[in-house]
Amino acid sequence: MGKQQLVRNPESHLAGFPRRLQNLFRLTGGRETELSALLKVSLERERQLSDEVAEVVDALTAKDNLVANVSHEFRTPLTSIIGNLDLVLGESEELSPTAVRRIEVAQRNAERLLALVSDLLVSADSALHVHPRRTDLAALLEASVGSAQALAQAAQVSLSTDVPATLWAEVDPLRISQAVDNLVSNAIKYSPVGGAVRVSASQEGGRVLVHVEDDGMGMTAADADRIFTRFFRSPAVRGGSVPGIGLGLSITKAIVERHGGSISCRTLPGCGSTFTLELPARAATPAS
C-alpha cells in the first residue's frame, strides 16, 4: 500500500474566527491577506468590548456594595440618635418650649435620614426577599395611615381611608407596609396645603387592589412612564422645594413585583395622581 497523501485544508487559516467572519471571507473570493488582517482587528475589538462590558459590570457591583456597606454603617448611629431624642422628649416637662421644638426638628431630620439610608440599602440589594403570609391588609393600611397622620397634619393635608373591616391578602406585612408608607408619604409630600390624600382598598377575584390618591401637582404622561425608575425626579419636582432622591417608588415597584403583583399610576398635570397596587389575595397554587 502506498503512502497516504495528506491534503491541506484550504480554509485552515480561518480556524478560530467566528462563523460569520468565515462566511465573509469566502464571499470575497481570495483577498486573503487583507481580509485576514481585517478579521484579526475585528476579533481583537470584539475581545476589547467584552472586557469593557465586564469592567462596567464590576464597577456597578462595587458601587452597590459600597452603598450597602455605608448604609449599614449609618443605620446604627442614626437609630441611637433617634432613640436618645425620644428619651429626652419623654421628659419634655423639664424643658422649655423652645428646646422641645429644636429637639423635635432634630428628631424629624434624623428620621428622614434614616428613611433615606433604608431606601439606599434596599436599592443596593439586588436580591430583594419577601416572605408572604396570610395578612389582614385592612389592618395594615389603617396602621400605615395612622403613622402618617402627624406628617399630614404638619403639611396641613387631610388623610382618610376607605377599606373593609378585614381584607385578607398573601403578602409580606413588613415589605408591603414599607411600600404603602412610601406611597402615602409621597402623596402627602406632593399635596398642596389644604389638599387631601385618600387610601382605599377592595378585592376583585383573586387580587386585592390598594389605591393611594392625592390632588397634588400630578405628572405628564412622559414623566409617569419613568416614575418607577431609580433616581428619577420630574423637572417640576426638581425645580421645586420637595426633598427626595427618587428611590421610594422604584423600591415600592420592586417589592410589589416580588409578590407577583403590579403597580400603576394614573395622573394628569395639575389634577393629582392615583397609584394602584394589585396584590395576590391568596397564595399561588403550586404547579403539578
PyMOL commands that set and color helices and strands:
alter all, ss='L'
color gray80, all
select helices_A, chain A and resi 12-14+19-28+32-89+92-94+97-124+137-155+173-189+221-226+235-238+248-258
alter helices_A, ss='H'
color red, helices_A
select strands_A, chain A and resi 133-136+158-162+168-171+196-204+207-214+262-267+273-280
alter strands_A, ss='S'
color yellow, strands_A
deselect
rebuild
show_as cartoon
